[in-house]
């Protein structure tokens, strides 16, 4: 697994110029150029630390296409279509397959590669190891500033590993920084539980070290804060069925009214069209003016709204999140709109730089509701209140109070609500998988996927997903070729 490509320390110098919101780079630009630059003579100043963390965020930008695909494409809310026009060349990494589940056994598909995730992890490891040494070399760089940057790197490493675990289950666990450009990481896979333990440990430190706030809105939403850490903790705890811990982490975010609040119904689409709304907790930033573009429009364009989701929107008469918000209907198909539109008046985004929202408040509210649904009677009633908060914002009727709402009923309601609220945000497959494995209800995943597919395809698809090992993606042939210590998942051999 050769995960370092063209990653000389000098690369961070270039990154300094394309991410200006991190501050000045004057001292960094004084570093000596060329192949003589080594780690030892790079990490000496505050500017070096800032440039290094910029490099981690830059690697994060490279992952958004895969994060969207991994979390959405196999689930029940999307139907793959054949792209046409200018978007066709922009979705090379999209699964974009009619016979999706059969093609999962084609391990040459680019979407199965994890190079960019490990690039982010490697850069984060470098920050975690090297930045703590800088305060002793640069008196202008305080311990608090150093800790904040290391905390950001811990979060980003944890985020990368969490996507890998949810997608591939077992992957190599790399915690050491590369010494130079030529390092090959040829590690065997670690168990999911080992990796998740490391994620939890990283987030405990990150919560202590990261900033609670920033002075500008784009930094509040685009750099790691304690709120972002708590949101990821909620997700990780929920994935591991640690429901009390998940509920507690989510409450920290929900109670932070100074930074986070739900958008009004009339401004719901502004989260996507205008970026960095008050509902946003952490989103990956792009700006075409800085030559920061992505293929999210193309990836989303390789799918249409499935009839399953269209039926949910129609039955609920959801006009806030439905047509001209989550999707548009131009007569030849229902296209997803979140990455294409500037507003909900059918005016499209002229540039390829939509942000990718990793966490927003509605997501965390519904995760807390799901956690509470697995606890006591009082907690389940609070879960119903949280669900209704999201429904009322969308202009839908709240559910009536129930003396003792059933856990399964509440989870099904939450899945329905998350479908409408978070469609095409890379959440759905992970939602179905989480409920299937934690609640002992594999039929939730299997039945929803099957009902969303044409009748003629259901038998072959069922054969693919009846085995829980098929809920995770295979390892790319490219990764197997590079790392002789990797062993393909038994289900795909």
C-alpha positions in Angstrom: 0.0 0.0 0.0 2.1 2.9 -1.3 0.1 5.8 0.0 2.6 8.6 -0.4 2.7 10.0 -3.9 4.5 13.3 -4.7 4.3 14.2 -1.1 7.6 16.0 -0.5 7.5 18.4 2.4 7.7 21.1 -0.3 4.2 20.2 -1.3 2.9 22.0 1.8 4.5 25.2 0.6 2.3 25.1 -2.5 -0.7 24.4 -0.5 -0.1 27.5 1.6 -0.9 29.6 -1.3 -4.3 27.9 -2.1 -5.8 28.0 1.3 -5.5 31.6 2.4 -7.9 31.4 5.2 -5.2 29.8 7.4 -3.3 33.0 7.5 0.1 34.3 6.3 2.9 32.2 4.9 5.7 34.7 4.9 8.0 32.7 7.2 7.2 29.5 5.4 8.2 30.9 2.0 11.7 31.5 3.4 12.2 27.7 3.6 14.9 26.4 1.3 13.4 24.8 -1.9 14.2 21.7 -3.8 14.9 18.1 -3.0 17.1 19.0 -0.1 14.1 19.9 2.0 13.6 17.3 4.8 11.2 16.9 7.6 13.9 17.9 10.1 14.5 21.3 8.5 10.8 21.9 7.7 9.0 21.7 11.0 10.5 24.7 12.8 8.0 27.6 12.7 4.4 28.4 13.2 4.1 28.8 9.4 5.4 25.3 8.9 2.7 24.0 11.2 0.0 25.9 9.4 1.2 24.7 6.1 1.3 21.1 7.3 -2.3 21.1 8.5 -3.4 22.8 5.3 -2.0 19.7 3.5 -4.2 17.4 5.6 -7.3 19.5 4.6 -6.1 19.4 1.0 -6.1 15.6 1.1 -9.6 15.6 2.7 -10.8 17.5 -0.4 -9.6 14.6 -2.6 -12.0 12.2 -0.8 -15.4 13.7 -1.1 -16.4 11.8 -4.3 -15.6 8.5 -2.6 -17.3 9.5 0.7 -20.5 10.3 -1.2 -20.3 7.1 -3.3 -19.5 4.8 -0.4 -22.4 6.1 1.7 -25.1 6.4 -1.0 -24.7 4.3 -4.1 -25.7 0.9 -2.8 -28.7 2.1 -0.8 -32.3 2.4 -1.6 -32.7 6.2 -2.4 -30.8 6.3 -5.7 -30.9 4.7 -9.1 -27.8 4.6 -11.3 -28.1 6.2 -14.7 -25.8 6.5 -17.7 -24.4 10.0 -17.8 -24.4 12.2 -20.8 -22.9 15.5 -21.8 -20.2 17.4 -20.0 -20.7 15.6 -16.6 -19.9 12.2 -18.2 -16.1 12.7 -17.9 -16.4 14.0 -14.4 -17.7 10.8 -12.8 -14.9 8.4 -13.5 -15.0 7.2 -9.9 -18.7 6.9 -9.6 -20.1 3.4 -9.4 -22.6 4.4 -12.1 -23.6 0.8 -12.7 -27.1 -0.5 -13.5 -26.1 -4.0 -12.3 -24.5 -2.5 -9.2 -24.2 -5.5 -6.9 -22.8 -7.8 -9.6 -20.1 -5.3 -10.4 -19.0 -5.1 -6.8 -17.0 -8.2 -7.6 -15.1 -6.3 -10.3 -12.3 -5.2 -8.0 -10.6 -3.0 -10.6 -13.2 -0.2 -10.2 -11.6 3.1 -9.2 -14.2 3.7 -6.5 -12.7 0.9 -4.4 -9.4 2.5 -4.0 -8.5 4.2 -0.8 -5.3 6.0 -1.7 -6.7 9.5 -1.0 -7.9 8.4 2.5 -4.5 7.1 3.4 -2.8 10.2 2.0 -4.9 12.2 4.4 -4.0 9.8 7.2 -0.3 10.0 6.4 -0.3 13.7 6.4 -2.3 13.8 9.7 0.3 11.4 11.2 3.0 13.8 10.3 1.3 16.7 11.9 0.6 14.7 15.1 4.3 13.7 15.4 6.1 16.8 14.2 4.0 19.8 15.3 4.3 19.3 19.1 8.1 20.0 18.7 7.7 23.4 17.1 6.8 25.6 20.2 10.2 24.9 21.6 11.7 26.3 18.3 9.4 29.2 17.6 8.4 31.3 20.6 5.7 32.9 18.6 3.9 29.6 18.3 2.2 28.8 21.6 1.4 25.4 23.1 -2.3 26.1 22.7 -1.9 26.8 19.0 0.2 23.7 18.6 -2.4 21.6 20.5 -5.2 23.0 18.3 -3.5 22.0 15.1 -2.7 18.5 16.4 -6.3 18.1 17.6 -7.5 18.9 14.0 -5.1 16.3 12.7 -6.4 13.7 15.2 -10.0 14.4 14.1 -9.1 14.1 10.4 -7.3 10.9 10.9 -10.2 9.5 12.9 -12.7 10.7 10.2 -10.7 8.9 7.5 -10.5 5.7 9.4 -14.2 5.8 10.3 -15.1 6.0 6.6 -12.8 3.1 5.9 -14.2 0.9 8.6 -17.8 1.6 7.6 -17.0 0.8 4.0 -14.4 -2.0 4.1 -14.7 -3.2 7.7 -11.1 -4.3 8.2 -8.2 -2.2 6.8 -4.5 -1.5 7.7 -4.1 0.7 10.7 -1.2 3.2 10.1 -0.3 5.5 13.0 3.3 6.4 12.1 4.3 9.4 10.0 6.2 8.8 6.7 9.9 9.5 7.1 10.2 10.4 3.4 8.6 10.2 0.0 9.7 6.6 -0.7 8.1 4.9 2.2 5.8 1.9 1.3 3.3 1.0 4.0 2.7 -2.7 3.6 0.7 -3.5 6.7 -1.8 -6.2 7.2 -5.4 -5.4 8.0 -6.5 -4.7 11.6 -9.9 -5.6 13.0 -12.7 -3.1 12.9 -12.8 -3.0 16.7 -9.1 -2.2 17.0 -9.5 0.7 14.5 -12.6 2.0 16.2 -10.9 1.9 19.6 -8.1 4.1 18.1 -10.7 6.4 16.6 -12.3 6.9 20.0 -8.9 7.5 21.6 -8.0 10.1 19.0 -11.3 11.9 19.5 -10.9 12.1 23.3 -7.7 13.9 22.7 -9.1 16.0 19.9 -12.0 17.2 22.0 -9.5 18.5 24.6 -7.2 20.2 22.1 -9.3 21.7 19.3 -10.7 25.2 19.3 -14.3 25.7 20.3 -14.8 28.6 17.9 -13.1 30.8 15.3 -13.5 34.4 14.4 -14.8 33.8 10.9 -17.8 31.7 9.8 -15.9 29.8 7.1 -13.4 28.6 9.7 -16.1 27.7 12.2 -17.7 25.4 9.5 -14.5 24.5 7.6 -12.0 23.8 10.3 -12.3 21.3 13.0 -13.9 22.5 16.2 -15.0 20.8 19.4 -18.5 20.7 17.8 -17.2 18.7 14.9 -15.4 16.4 17.2 -18.6 15.8 19.2 -20.5 15.1 16.0 -18.0 12.5 14.9 -18.1 11.0 18.4 -21.8 10.7 18.2 -21.6 8.9 14.9 -18.8 6.5 16.1 -20.6 5.7 19.4 -23.9 5.1 17.5 -22.1 2.8 15.1 -20.8 0.8 18.0 -24.2 0.7 19.8 -22.8 2.8 22.7 -26.1 4.6 23.0 -25.7 6.5 26.2 -22.3 7.8 25.0 -23.8 8.8 21.6 -26.7 10.6 23.2 -24.3 12.6 25.5 -21.9 13.6 22.6 -24.8 14.7 20.5 -26.2 16.8 23.3 -23.0 18.8 23.5 -23.6 19.9 19.9 -27.3 20.5 20.2 -26.8 22.6 23.3 -24.3 24.8 21.5 -26.8 27.4 20.4 -24.1 30.0 20.0 -22.8 28.2 16.9 -25.5 25.9 15.6 -29.2 26.2 14.9 -31.6 24.7 12.4 -32.2 26.7 9.2 -35.8 27.9 8.7 -37.9 26.0 6.3 -37.8 28.8 3.7 -34.0 28.8 3.8 -33.4 25.1 4.0 -31.7 24.9 0.6 -29.3 27.7 1.5 -27.2 25.0 3.3 -26.2 23.7 -0.1 -26.5 26.7 -2.4 -24.8 29.3 -0.2 -22.5 27.1 2.0 -21.5 27.3 5.6 -24.9 27.9 7.1 -25.6 28.1 10.9 -26.8 24.5 10.6 -23.5 23.3 9.4 -21.0 21.8 11.9 -18.3 20.6 9.5 -18.1 20.8 5.7 -15.3 20.3 3.3 -14.6 23.7 1.7 -14.1 24.3 -2.1 -13.7 27.6 -4.0 -13.2 27.7 -7.7 -11.4 31.0 -7.4 -8.6 29.1 -5.6 -8.8 26.3 -8.2 -10.5 24.1 -5.6 -13.0 22.0 -7.6 -14.6 18.6 -7.2 -16.8 16.1 -9.1 -19.7 16.2 -6.7 -22.0 17.5 -9.4 -20.9 14.7 -11.7 -21.2 12.0 -9.1 -24.6 13.1 -8.0 -25.5 13.3 -11.7 -24.8 9.6 -12.1 -27.8 8.8 -10.0 -31.5 9.7 -10.0 -34.0 9.9 -7.2 -35.3 6.4 -6.7 -39.0 5.8 -6.6 -38.6 4.7 -3.0 -37.6 8.2 -1.9 -40.0 9.9 -4.3 -42.9 8.0 -2.7 -41.8 9.0 0.8 -41.7 12.7 -0.2 -45.1 12.3 -1.9 -46.8 10.5 0.9 -45.5 13.0 3.4 -46.3 16.0 1.1 -42.8 17.3 2.0 -42.5 20.5 0.0 -39.6 21.9 2.1 -37.1 19.1 1.4 -38.6 17.5 -1.7 -38.9 18.9 -5.2 -36.6 21.8 -6.1 -34.6 21.2 -3.0 -33.4 17.6 -2.8 -34.3 17.0 -6.4 -35.6 18.6 -9.6 -38.0 16.9 -12.1 -37.4 18.0 -15.7 -39.6 15.4 -17.2 -36.8 13.0 -18.2 -35.8 12.0 -14.7 -35.6 13.2 -11.2 -32.1 14.6 -10.7 -30.5 15.3 -7.3 -30.1 19.1 -6.8 -28.1 19.6 -3.6 -24.8 19.9 -5.5 -26.2 21.4 -8.7 -28.3 24.3 -7.5 -27.6 27.8 -6.3 -31.2 28.1 -5.0 -34.5 26.3 -5.1 -35.7 28.2 -8.1 -34.1 25.9 -10.6 -31.0 28.2 -11.0 -27.9 25.9 -11.3 -24.4 26.3 -9.9 -22.1 27.4 -12.7 -19.0 26.1 -11.0 -17.8 22.7 -9.8 -17.1 23.8 -6.2 -20.1 22.8 -4.0 -19.0 22.1 -0.4 -19.5 18.6 1.0 -21.3 18.7 4.3 -19.9 16.0 6.7 -22.1 16.9 9.6 -24.9 19.3 10.2 -27.3 19.9 13.1 -30.3 18.0 11.8 -28.1 14.9 11.3 -26.9 15.1 14.9 -30.4 15.6 16.3 -31.6 12.5 14.5 -28.6 10.5 15.7 -29.3 11.5 19.3 -32.9 10.5 18.7 -31.7 7.1 17.5 -29.5 6.6 20.5 -32.3 7.6 22.9 -34.6 5.2 21.2 -32.5 2.3 22.6 -32.6 3.5 26.2 -35.4 3.9 28.7 -39.1 5.1 28.4 -38.2 8.7 29.2 -35.4 8.7 26.6 -37.7 7.2 24.0 -40.2 10.0 24.6 -37.4 12.6 24.2 -36.5 10.9 20.9 -40.0 11.5 19.7 -39.7 15.2 20.6 -36.4 15.4 18.6 -37.9 13.7 15.6 -40.9 16.1 15.7 -38.5 19.0 15.8 -37.1 18.0 12.4 -40.6 17.3 11.0 -42.1 20.6 12.1 -39.2 22.5 10.6 -40.1 20.7 7.3 -43.7 21.7 7.6 -44.9 18.2 8.4 -47.3 17.1 11.1 -45.6 15.9 14.4 -46.2 12.5 15.7 -48.6 12.2 18.6 -47.2 11.5 22.0 -47.0 7.8 22.9 -46.9 6.5 26.4 -44.1 4.1 25.7 -42.9 4.4 22.0 -41.4 1.1 20.7 -37.7 1.2 19.9 -38.2 -0.5 16.5 -41.0 1.9 15.6 -38.9 4.9 16.5 -35.8 3.7 14.6 -38.0 3.1 11.5 -39.4 6.6 11.8 -35.9 8.0 12.2 -34.7 6.1 9.1 -37.6 7.6 7.2 -36.9 11.1 8.4 -33.2 10.8 7.6 -34.1 9.6 4.1 -35.9 12.9 3.5 -33.5 15.1 5.4 -30.1 13.7 4.3 -30.7 12.1 0.9 -27.5 12.2 -1.3 -25.3 13.4 1.5 -23.5 10.1 1.8 -25.4 8.8 4.8 -28.0 6.3 3.7 -26.1 3.0 3.2 -24.3 3.5 6.5 -27.7 4.2 8.2 -29.1 0.9 6.9 -26.0 -1.0 7.8 -25.9 0.4 11.3 -29.5 -0.6 12.1 -29.1 -4.0 10.4 -26.1 -5.0 12.5 -26.8 -3.2 15.8 -30.5 -4.0 16.1 -30.2 -7.5 14.7 -32.5 -6.6 11.9 -30.8 -7.5 8.6 -34.1 -7.4 6.9 -34.2 -3.6 7.2 -31.2 -3.3 4.9 -32.1 -6.3 2.6 -35.7 -5.5 2.2 -35.3 -1.7 1.6 -32.6 -2.3 -1.0 -34.6 -5.1 -2.8 -37.8 -3.1 -2.9 -35.9 -0.2 -4.5 -34.6 -2.3 -7.4 -36.5 -3.6 -10.5 -38.3 -6.9 -9.8 -36.1 -8.8 -12.3 -32.9 -7.8 -10.5 -34.0 -8.7 -7.0 -33.0 -12.3 -7.0 -29.4 -11.7 -8.0 -29.1 -8.7 -5.6 -30.5 -10.7 -2.7 -27.9 -13.3 -3.3 -25.2 -10.6 -2.9 -26.5 -9.0 0.3 -28.0 -11.9 2.2 -24.5 -12.5 3.6 -23.4 -9.7 6.0 -19.9 -9.9 4.6 -21.4 -8.5 1.4 -22.4 -5.3 3.2 -18.8 -4.2 2.9 -16.8 -3.4 -0.2 -13.9 -5.6 -1.5 -10.3 -4.4 -1.5 -9.2 -3.0 -4.8 -7.0 -5.1 -7.0 -4.7 -2.1 -7.2 -4.2 -2.1 -3.4 -3.7 -5.9 -3.4 -1.0 -5.5 -6.0 0.9 -2.9 -4.0 0.6 -4.5 -0.6 1.4 -8.3 -0.4 0.3 -8.3 3.2 -3.2 -7.5 2.3 -5.7 -10.4 2.0 -8.9 -10.0 0.1 -12.1 -10.3 2.2 -13.2 -14.0 2.1 -16.6 -13.1 0.6 -14.9 -11.7 -2.5 -12.3 -14.4 -3.1 
